Amino acid sequence: MNQSPAADSARLFGSLFAAQSSLLVLTPVLSEVAADLGISPAAAGQLRSLSGVAAALVAIGLVISKRRWELRGLLEVGLGLLSIAASASVLAPSFAWLATAQIVLGGGVSLVLAGGLAAAGSWAPEGQRSKLLSWAMVGAPSAWIAGMPLIGLLGEHSWRLAWLVPLVASVVTLSAVSRRQRGTPEPAPTSVRSIFRGPGATRWAVGELLAYGGWSGVLVYVGTLLTDAHGASTSSTGIALGGGAIAYVVATFLARRWVDRAARPMVLAAGSALVVAALALGAVRPSFGVSVLMWAVTAFVAGVRMMAGSTAGLDLAGVGPLQAMSVRAASMQAGYLAGAVLGGLGLALGGWTVVGVALAVPLLLAVVVTATDDRSAARLKVGVR
């Protein structure tokens, strides 16, 4: 049973690639789904909300669970649910069937996200945690780079065929994960009250929620910005979005060089840069090229911020990797929903500049929360002395 760092890196990359590609499938084919199943485009758009709510609830369940999970088994369950959901979506005879599949998919996504990132902390040999974490985290943007074009190509023939991308990714990764030797169960879970009794975990969780609220809003609306503000074609926009995902991947691999030594300062620095980038992305739009450049910069600093934020979560005192990454998964899903709402309100109230401001606000609050945590820690050290 191969459990070398290289094999584990591939397993974790594949896990997060499968989870993210499952969430991407509906993006380019919503109109086809609506037409085929006889529903409105607005109703079809609610499918992503169903999976998001299910993912958030499952992540919360992991946080409060008293069970000592074994991470290989948890990933097997999550990838199995993704495989079932994708298969059911291929065969869906009705909207109700497809909606039920999205609920199952949301549960699988949450288990894979939490289990995969926790495994980066628990499976890594001494000194190699940042390596495994970086490979896990680039699985998601790689789904944008490699998975989305294939989803689009298959979707041109049938929206059902597009589901083959996450189905194959889930089945192949499930097979690889199942060949790994089982490890010991994770440490006994800490009570929720104990987790959030100290300011460190609470402020980290709030900071992640706020940061993902702003960043997810950028992800939801950047494609529309490029097409609406500049009249860009769908193909040009797709290439631009893929370029931003590449910038995110590069940033993640660069950040791993320093993140073990300076996770919290990197959260502050990259988080502050992300505030400025989100503002500029919405407000500075002289040309398509400039907006694409600003999108790449935004994705780059987001890659550093999210890598550092995940490392800070794995370093929380008294909180196991799985509980910490379950909190992160819940924050991510809730942030995705909040970001979509904030961006939509900004667009309705005042156009793209207001969208930039609306999304920069939670990003700025995330920086403030983290900075406050640092000052509290400094005061505590002075008091101890």
DRENPA-868106 format. One record per residue (C-alpha): x, y, z; residue in three letters; residue number from 1. Coordinates in steps of 0.1 Angstrom, whole numbers, plus 5000, padded with zeros to 4 digits. Layout:
REM DRENPA-868106
> X | Y | Z | ALA | NUM
...
//
This chain:
REM DRENPA-868106
> 5000 | 5000 | 5000 | MET | 1
> 5018 | 5031 | 4987 | ASN | 2
> 5017 | 5060 | 5012 | GLN | 3
> 5048 | 5079 | 5001 | SER | 4
> 5045 | 5118 | 5002 | PRO | 5
> 5044 | 5118 | 4964 | ALA | 6
> 5015 | 5094 | 4963 | ALA | 7
> 4997 | 5112 | 4991 | ASP | 8
> 5001 | 5145 | 4973 | SER | 9
> 4985 | 5130 | 4942 | ALA | 10
> 4956 | 5116 | 4963 | ARG | 11
> 4949 | 5149 | 4979 | LEU | 12
> 4953 | 5168 | 4946 | PHE | 13
> 4928 | 5144 | 4930 | GLY | 14
> 4904 | 5147 | 4959 | SER | 15
> 4901 | 5185 | 4957 | LEU | 16
> 4901 | 5184 | 4919 | PHE | 17
> 4871 | 5160 | 4920 | ALA | 18
> 4853 | 5182 | 4946 | ALA | 19
> 4858 | 5214 | 4927 | GLN | 20
> 4850 | 5200 | 4893 | SER | 21
> 4817 | 5187 | 4908 | SER | 22
> 4808 | 5223 | 4917 | LEU | 23
> 4818 | 5236 | 4883 | LEU | 24
> 4798 | 5214 | 4860 | VAL | 25
> 4766 | 5234 | 4861 | LEU | 26
> 4783 | 5268 | 4854 | THR | 27
> 4784 | 5265 | 4816 | PRO | 28
> 4754 | 5243 | 4811 | VAL | 29
> 4726 | 5258 | 4832 | LEU | 30
> 4706 | 5271 | 4803 | SER | 31
> 4707 | 5236 | 4787 | GLU | 32
> 4697 | 5220 | 4819 | VAL | 33
> 4667 | 5244 | 4822 | ALA | 34
> 4656 | 5237 | 4787 | ALA | 35
> 4659 | 5200 | 4789 | ASP | 36
> 4641 | 5196 | 4822 | LEU | 37
> 4614 | 5222 | 4815 | GLY | 38
> 4623 | 5247 | 4842 | ILE | 39
> 4633 | 5283 | 4843 | SER | 40
> 4669 | 5294 | 4843 | PRO | 41
> 4663 | 5310 | 4877 | ALA | 42
> 4652 | 5276 | 4891 | ALA | 43
> 4682 | 5259 | 4876 | ALA | 44
> 4704 | 5284 | 4892 | GLY | 45
> 4692 | 5273 | 4927 | GLN | 46
> 4709 | 5240 | 4922 | LEU | 47
> 4742 | 5254 | 4933 | ARG | 48
> 4726 | 5269 | 4964 | SER | 49
> 4713 | 5234 | 4974 | LEU | 50
> 4748 | 5219 | 4972 | SER | 51
> 4762 | 5248 | 4991 | GLY | 52
> 4737 | 5246 | 5020 | VAL | 53
> 4742 | 5208 | 5022 | ALA | 54
> 4780 | 5212 | 5023 | ALA | 55
> 4778 | 5238 | 5050 | ALA | 56
> 4755 | 5217 | 5072 | LEU | 57
> 4777 | 5186 | 5068 | VAL | 58
> 4808 | 5207 | 5077 | ALA | 59
> 4791 | 5219 | 5108 | ILE | 60
> 4782 | 5183 | 5116 | GLY | 61
> 4819 | 5174 | 5114 | LEU | 62
> 4828 | 5202 | 5138 | VAL | 63
> 4803 | 5191 | 5164 | ILE | 64
> 4807 | 5153 | 5159 | SER | 65
> 4820 | 5133 | 5188 | LYS | 66
> 4833 | 5105 | 5165 | ARG | 67
> 4870 | 5099 | 5159 | ARG | 68
> 4872 | 5098 | 5122 | TRP | 69
> 4899 | 5080 | 5102 | GLU | 70
> 4908 | 5102 | 5073 | LEU | 71
> 4912 | 5076 | 5046 | ARG | 72
> 4877 | 5063 | 5054 | GLY | 73
> 4863 | 5099 | 5055 | LEU | 74
> 4877 | 5106 | 5021 | LEU | 75
> 4864 | 5073 | 5008 | GLU | 76
> 4829 | 5083 | 5019 | VAL | 77
> 4831 | 5118 | 5005 | GLY | 78
> 4845 | 5106 | 4971 | LEU | 79
> 4819 | 5078 | 4970 | GLY | 80
> 4791 | 5104 | 4975 | LEU | 81
> 4806 | 5125 | 4947 | LEU | 82
> 4806 | 5095 | 4924 | SER | 83
> 4770 | 5087 | 4933 | ILE | 84
> 4759 | 5123 | 4928 | ALA | 85
> 4776 | 5126 | 4894 | ALA | 86
> 4762 | 5093 | 4882 | SER | 87
> 4727 | 5103 | 4893 | ALA | 88
> 4731 | 5137 | 4875 | SER | 89
> 4740 | 5120 | 4843 | VAL | 90
> 4708 | 5099 | 4845 | LEU | 91
> 4685 | 5126 | 4860 | ALA | 92
> 4650 | 5122 | 4845 | PRO | 93
> 4636 | 5153 | 4864 | SER | 94
> 4646 | 5185 | 4882 | PHE | 95
> 4637 | 5169 | 4915 | ALA | 96
> 4661 | 5140 | 4908 | TRP | 97
> 4688 | 5164 | 4899 | LEU | 98
> 4682 | 5186 | 4929 | ALA | 99
> 4685 | 5156 | 4952 | THR | 100
> 4717 | 5147 | 4935 | ALA | 101
> 4731 | 5182 | 4943 | GLN | 102
> 4723 | 5177 | 4980 | ILE | 103
> 4743 | 5144 | 4980 | VAL | 104
> 4770 | 5162 | 4961 | LEU | 105
> 4772 | 5190 | 4986 | GLY | 106
> 4777 | 5165 | 5014 | GLY | 107
> 4805 | 5148 | 4995 | GLY | 108
> 4822 | 5181 | 4987 | VAL | 109
> 4823 | 5190 | 5024 | SER | 110
> 4837 | 5156 | 5035 | LEU | 111
> 4864 | 5158 | 5008 | VAL | 112
> 4874 | 5194 | 5015 | LEU | 113
> 4876 | 5189 | 5053 | ALA | 114
> 4892 | 5154 | 5051 | GLY | 115
> 4916 | 5163 | 5023 | GLY | 116
> 4930 | 5194 | 5040 | LEU | 117
> 4932 | 5177 | 5074 | ALA | 118
> 4951 | 5148 | 5058 | ALA | 119
> 4977 | 5173 | 5045 | ALA | 120
> 4984 | 5180 | 5082 | GLY | 121
> 4981 | 5144 | 5095 | SER | 122
> 4997 | 5124 | 5067 | TRP | 123
> 5027 | 5146 | 5061 | ALA | 124
> 5061 | 5134 | 5073 | PRO | 125
> 5081 | 5158 | 5095 | GLU | 126
> 5088 | 5191 | 5076 | GLY | 127
> 5066 | 5183 | 5046 | GLN | 128
> 5032 | 5196 | 5057 | ARG | 129
> 5033 | 5227 | 5035 | SER | 130
> 5042 | 5205 | 5005 | LYS | 131
> 5011 | 5182 | 5009 | LEU | 132
> 4989 | 5212 | 5018 | LEU | 133
> 5000 | 5231 | 4986 | SER | 134
> 4993 | 5201 | 4964 | TRP | 135
> 4959 | 5196 | 4980 | ALA | 136
> 4949 | 5233 | 4976 | MET | 137
> 4959 | 5235 | 4939 | VAL | 138
> 4935 | 5207 | 4931 | GLY | 139
> 4906 | 5232 | 4931 | ALA | 140
> 4920 | 5258 | 4907 | PRO | 141
> 4934 | 5230 | 4885 | SER | 142
> 4897 | 5220 | 4880 | ALA | 143
> 4892 | 5255 | 4865 | TRP | 144
> 4923 | 5251 | 4843 | ILE | 145
> 4919 | 5216 | 4830 | ALA | 146
> 4884 | 5205 | 4840 | GLY | 147
> 4864 | 5235 | 4829 | MET | 148
> 4875 | 5233 | 4792 | PRO | 149
> 4867 | 5196 | 4791 | LEU | 150
> 4833 | 5202 | 4808 | ILE | 151
> 4826 | 5229 | 4782 | GLY | 152
> 4836 | 5206 | 4753 | LEU | 153
> 4814 | 5178 | 4766 | LEU | 154
> 4786 | 5202 | 4775 | GLY | 155
> 4783 | 5213 | 4739 | GLU | 156
> 4771 | 5178 | 4731 | HIS | 157
> 4750 | 5172 | 4762 | SER | 158
> 4749 | 5187 | 4797 | TRP | 159
> 4747 | 5151 | 4810 | ARG | 160
> 4781 | 5142 | 4794 | LEU | 161
> 4797 | 5171 | 4813 | ALA | 162
> 4791 | 5152 | 4845 | TRP | 163
> 4816 | 5126 | 4833 | LEU | 164
> 4845 | 5149 | 4843 | VAL | 165
> 4838 | 5148 | 4881 | PRO | 166
> 4826 | 5112 | 4879 | LEU | 167
> 4858 | 5100 | 4864 | VAL | 168
> 4879 | 5122 | 4887 | ALA | 169
> 4860 | 5109 | 4918 | SER | 170
> 4862 | 5072 | 4908 | VAL | 171
> 4899 | 5074 | 4899 | VAL | 172
> 4908 | 5092 | 4931 | THR | 173
> 4886 | 5069 | 4952 | LEU | 174
> 4906 | 5040 | 4939 | SER | 175
> 4939 | 5057 | 4947 | ALA | 176
> 4928 | 5066 | 4982 | VAL | 177
> 4915 | 5031 | 4989 | SER | 178
> 4950 | 5017 | 4982 | ARG | 179
> 4965 | 5038 | 5010 | ARG | 180
> 4971 | 5020 | 5043 | GLN | 181
> 4946 | 5031 | 5070 | ARG | 182
> 4959 | 5054 | 5097 | GLY | 183
> 4950 | 5058 | 5133 | THR | 184
> 4917 | 5077 | 5139 | PRO | 185
> 4920 | 5115 | 5145 | GLU | 186
> 4924 | 5127 | 5181 | PRO | 187
> 4892 | 5128 | 5202 | ALA | 188
> 4873 | 5159 | 5191 | PRO | 189
> 4873 | 5190 | 5212 | THR | 190
> 4839 | 5203 | 5223 | SER | 191
> 4826 | 5232 | 5203 | VAL | 192
> 4826 | 5254 | 5234 | ARG | 193
> 4862 | 5246 | 5240 | SER | 194
> 4872 | 5253 | 5204 | ILE | 195
> 4857 | 5288 | 5205 | PHE | 196
> 4864 | 5297 | 5241 | ARG | 197
> 4898 | 5312 | 5232 | GLY | 198
> 4900 | 5342 | 5209 | PRO | 199
> 4924 | 5325 | 5185 | GLY | 200
> 4901 | 5299 | 5170 | ALA | 201
> 4871 | 5322 | 5170 | THR | 202
> 4888 | 5350 | 5152 | ARG | 203
> 4905 | 5326 | 5128 | TRP | 204
> 4871 | 5312 | 5119 | ALA | 205
> 4855 | 5346 | 5115 | VAL | 206
> 4884 | 5358 | 5094 | GLY | 207
> 4881 | 5328 | 5071 | GLU | 208
> 4844 | 5333 | 5067 | LEU | 209
> 4848 | 5370 | 5059 | LEU | 210
> 4878 | 5363 | 5035 | ALA | 211
> 4859 | 5336 | 5017 | TYR | 212
> 4828 | 5359 | 5015 | GLY | 213
> 4848 | 5385 | 4995 | GLY | 214
> 4869 | 5361 | 4975 | TRP | 215
> 4840 | 5338 | 4965 | SER | 216
> 4821 | 5369 | 4954 | GLY | 217
> 4850 | 5377 | 4931 | VAL | 218
> 4848 | 5342 | 4917 | LEU | 219
> 4811 | 5344 | 4911 | VAL | 220
> 4811 | 5377 | 4893 | TYR | 221
> 4845 | 5381 | 4875 | VAL | 222
> 4833 | 5363 | 4844 | GLY | 223
> 4802 | 5385 | 4842 | THR | 224
> 4824 | 5416 | 4846 | LEU | 225
> 4846 | 5406 | 4817 | LEU | 226
> 4816 | 5399 | 4794 | THR | 227
> 4794 | 5428 | 4805 | ASP | 228
> 4819 | 5455 | 4810 | ALA | 229
> 4840 | 5447 | 4780 | HIS | 230
> 4818 | 5427 | 4757 | GLY | 231
> 4843 | 5398 | 4758 | ALA | 232
> 4833 | 5366 | 4741 | SER | 233
> 4827 | 5334 | 4761 | THR | 234
> 4859 | 5318 | 4748 | SER | 235
> 4880 | 5349 | 4757 | SER | 236
> 4865 | 5350 | 4791 | THR | 237
> 4871 | 5313 | 4797 | GLY | 238
> 4908 | 5317 | 4787 | ILE | 239
> 4911 | 5347 | 4811 | ALA | 240
> 4895 | 5328 | 4840 | LEU | 241
> 4919 | 5300 | 4834 | GLY | 242
> 4948 | 5324 | 4835 | GLY | 243
> 4937 | 5336 | 4869 | GLY | 244
> 4935 | 5301 | 4881 | ALA | 245
> 4971 | 5295 | 4870 | ILE | 246
> 4981 | 5326 | 4890 | ALA | 247
> 4964 | 5311 | 4920 | TYR | 248
> 4983 | 5278 | 4916 | VAL | 249
> 5017 | 5296 | 4912 | VAL | 250
> 5010 | 5317 | 4943 | ALA | 251
> 5001 | 5286 | 4964 | THR | 252
> 5034 | 5269 | 4955 | PHE | 253
> 5054 | 5301 | 4962 | LEU | 254
> 5037 | 5306 | 4995 | ALA | 255
> 5046 | 5272 | 5008 | ARG | 256
> 5083 | 5283 | 5011 | ARG | 257
> 5075 | 5306 | 5040 | TRP | 258
> 5041 | 5297 | 5053 | VAL | 259
> 5052 | 5273 | 5080 | ASP | 260
> 5073 | 5301 | 5096 | ARG | 261
> 5051 | 5331 | 5089 | ALA | 262
> 5015 | 5320 | 5083 | ALA | 263
> 4998 | 5348 | 5103 | ARG | 264
> 5019 | 5377 | 5089 | PRO | 265
> 5012 | 5363 | 5054 | MET | 266
> 4975 | 5363 | 5061 | VAL | 267
> 4977 | 5400 | 5071 | LEU | 268
> 4999 | 5410 | 5041 | ALA | 269
> 4981 | 5390 | 5014 | ALA | 270
> 4947 | 5398 | 5029 | GLY | 271
> 4954 | 5436 | 5027 | SER | 272
> 4966 | 5432 | 4992 | ALA | 273
> 4934 | 5413 | 4983 | LEU | 274
> 4913 | 5442 | 4996 | VAL | 275
> 4931 | 5466 | 4972 | VAL | 276
> 4930 | 5441 | 4943 | ALA | 277
> 4892 | 5435 | 4947 | ALA | 278
> 4886 | 5472 | 4948 | LEU | 279
> 4907 | 5478 | 4917 | ALA | 280
> 4891 | 5449 | 4898 | LEU | 281
> 4857 | 5465 | 4902 | GLY | 282
> 4867 | 5501 | 4897 | ALA | 283
> 4896 | 5502 | 4873 | VAL | 284
> 4883 | 5489 | 4839 | ARG | 285
> 4898 | 5510 | 4811 | PRO | 286
> 4902 | 5479 | 4789 | SER | 287
> 4897 | 5441 | 4787 | PHE | 288
> 4935 | 5436 | 4791 | GLY | 289
> 4937 | 5457 | 4822 | VAL | 290
> 4908 | 5438 | 4838 | SER | 291
> 4924 | 5405 | 4830 | VAL | 292
> 4956 | 5417 | 4845 | LEU | 293
> 4938 | 5428 | 4877 | MET | 294
> 4920 | 5395 | 4878 | TRP | 295
> 4953 | 5376 | 4877 | ALA | 296
> 4967 | 5398 | 4904 | VAL | 297
> 4936 | 5393 | 4926 | THR | 298
> 4939 | 5355 | 4921 | ALA | 299
> 4976 | 5355 | 4929 | PHE | 300
> 4972 | 5373 | 4962 | VAL | 301
> 4941 | 5352 | 4970 | ALA | 302
> 4963 | 5321 | 4965 | GLY | 303
> 4988 | 5333 | 4991 | VAL | 304
> 4960 | 5344 | 5015 | ARG | 305
> 4941 | 5311 | 5014 | MET | 306
> 4973 | 5290 | 5017 | MET | 307
> 4984 | 5310 | 5048 | ALA | 308
> 4949 | 5309 | 5063 | GLY | 309
> 4947 | 5271 | 5060 | SER | 310
> 4981 | 5267 | 5076 | THR | 311
> 4971 | 5290 | 5105 | ALA | 312
> 4941 | 5268 | 5110 | GLY | 313
> 4962 | 5236 | 5112 | LEU | 314
> 4983 | 5254 | 5138 | ASP | 315
> 4955 | 5262 | 5162 | LEU | 316
> 4962 | 5251 | 5197 | ALA | 317
> 4939 | 5224 | 5211 | GLY | 318
> 4921 | 5219 | 5178 | VAL | 319
> 4927 | 5188 | 5156 | GLY | 320
> 4933 | 5191 | 5119 | PRO | 321
> 4899 | 5176 | 5109 | LEU | 322
> 4879 | 5199 | 5132 | GLN | 323
> 4899 | 5230 | 5121 | ALA | 324
> 4894 | 5221 | 5084 | MET | 325
> 4858 | 5214 | 5090 | SER | 326
> 4854 | 5249 | 5104 | VAL | 327
> 4872 | 5261 | 5072 | ARG | 328
> 4849 | 5241 | 5050 | ALA | 329
> 4818 | 5256 | 5067 | ALA | 330
> 4832 | 5291 | 5064 | SER | 331
> 4840 | 5285 | 5027 | MET | 332
> 4805 | 5274 | 5019 | GLN | 333
> 4788 | 5301 | 5039 | ALA | 334
> 4812 | 5327 | 5025 | GLY | 335
> 4803 | 5315 | 4989 | TYR | 336
> 4766 | 5322 | 4995 | LEU | 337
> 4773 | 5355 | 5013 | ALA | 338
> 4797 | 5367 | 4985 | GLY | 339
> 4771 | 5359 | 4958 | ALA | 340
> 4745 | 5380 | 4977 | VAL | 341
> 4769 | 5409 | 4983 | LEU | 342
> 4780 | 5410 | 4947 | GLY | 343
> 4745 | 5409 | 4935 | GLY | 344
> 4734 | 5437 | 4957 | LEU | 345
> 4764 | 5458 | 4946 | GLY | 346
> 4756 | 5452 | 4910 | LEU | 347
> 4720 | 5461 | 4915 | ALA | 348
> 4727 | 5493 | 4935 | LEU | 349
> 4755 | 5509 | 4915 | GLY | 350
> 4774 | 5488 | 4889 | GLY | 351
> 4808 | 5472 | 4890 | TRP | 352
> 4826 | 5498 | 4911 | THR | 353
> 4800 | 5492 | 4939 | VAL | 354
> 4806 | 5455 | 4935 | VAL | 355
> 4843 | 5460 | 4941 | GLY | 356
> 4835 | 5480 | 4972 | VAL | 357
> 4809 | 5455 | 4985 | ALA | 358
> 4834 | 5426 | 4981 | LEU | 359
> 4863 | 5445 | 4996 | ALA | 360
> 4844 | 5452 | 5028 | VAL | 361
> 4844 | 5416 | 5041 | PRO | 362
> 4880 | 5412 | 5030 | LEU | 363
> 4890 | 5443 | 5050 | LEU | 364
> 4871 | 5431 | 5080 | LEU | 365
> 4890 | 5398 | 5078 | ALA | 366
> 4922 | 5417 | 5080 | VAL | 367
> 4910 | 5437 | 5110 | VAL | 368
> 4899 | 5405 | 5128 | VAL | 369
> 4933 | 5389 | 5122 | THR | 370
> 4952 | 5421 | 5133 | ALA | 371
> 4931 | 5423 | 5164 | THR | 372
> 4940 | 5387 | 5172 | ASP | 373
> 4977 | 5395 | 5169 | ASP | 374
> 4974 | 5425 | 5193 | ARG | 375
> 4955 | 5403 | 5218 | SER | 376
> 4982 | 5377 | 5217 | ALA | 377
> 5009 | 5404 | 5221 | ALA | 378
> 4991 | 5418 | 5252 | ARG | 379
> 4988 | 5383 | 5266 | LEU | 380
> 5025 | 5377 | 5263 | LYS | 381
> 5033 | 5410 | 5280 | VAL | 382
> 5009 | 5400 | 5308 | GLY | 383
> 5026 | 5367 | 5313 | VAL | 384
> 5060 | 5383 | 5316 | ARG | 385
//
